[in-house]
């Protein structure tokens, strides 16, 4: 399976349905299968076109730690606002409800990435570090490509490898062997997963995201970040941003870097993301500093 080349027919996440036995196993995942209540409520607000700033404020104020983290993000170098913002209401006025909804979703989702080490070569937090790096890069790519969904790109990057958490819960020994096999003989990571697990982390992540009723854009990114060419043309742009970000961050060895280290960044996928190579080079040059900032603001409580 080539992760970048275009497929002969456009697909949707419906094509990522797991075999029945794997569906049952995903349903039995215990430690991560229950999305935190606050995140569930935020997802509902993100999906509701009738949602108001008051709806978001009412949810976030019930979780002071989350409210503090949102304000920390808003006041960070990510946004570069001219003055410090001390209230969520003011943040919504300055950034807009859509941006604040996605910041809230990203901040709440960060709590589920507390995985153990996949194998001996990586520390327990390396998957989290990788997902933060991809989130930062995807946001920068979406911004440079003039996407109207910059903050959504950050959230999509954060959750793109959700399937690795699922695999770690269901098949820790098999996933460890997949990683060790790759380290001995680098090759297509998704293909190794298919051989060992019966599905790759894209399909496993999509299965859990569907159970959690994630927005369609996040489901697309989770299900197709290694093969955006399989998607319908109008869906490729946002997923391409995550795919390029994943390739770059794996090649830079940010966190758990095995999944896309061999994934090329072709002119075609750069075009889908609205980028030129020189623009991508500029993003890559500034990435370490941006990732360090994101790790500080989305780190441990």
Buried (B, 14 or more C-beta within 10 A) or exposed (E): EEBBEBBEEBBBBEBBBBEEEBBEBBEEBEEBBEBBEBBEBBBEBBEEEEBEBEBBBEBBEEBEEBBEBBBBBBBBEBBEBEEEBEEBBBBBEBBEBBBBBBBBBBBBBBBBBBBEBBBEBBBEBBBBBBBBBBBBBBBBBBBBBEBEBBBBBBBBBBBBBBBBBBBBBBBBEBBBBBBBBBEEEEEBBBBBBBEBBBBBBBBBBBBBBBBBEBBEBBBBBBBBBBBBBBBEEEBBBBBBBBBBBBBBBBBBEBBBBBBBBBBEBBEBBBBBBBBBEEBBEBBBEEBEEBBEBBBEBBEEE
